[in-house]
Amino acid sequence: MPLVIVLVAAAVCWLLGIPVNRLLLRFQIIDSPNKRSSHTRPTVRGGGIAIIATLLGMGLWLLW
């Protein structure tokens, strides 16, 4: 059962990441690289929203 929960959470997070990424691009929430950056291309900021939403949703589902 714990493996199923982890796999479902991973799938939900991956599927939720796609619309979150599109929404962040639409609102131009982008991090431009500078001298201290580890990336060389502009990168979308806020992808952790999908992770937090998945964790909260799975936690509420497990409590129920």
Secondary structure, 3 states (H helix, E strand, C coil): CHHHHHHHHHHHHHHHHHHHHHHHHHCCCEECCCCCCCCCCCEECCCHHHHHHHHHHHHHHHHC
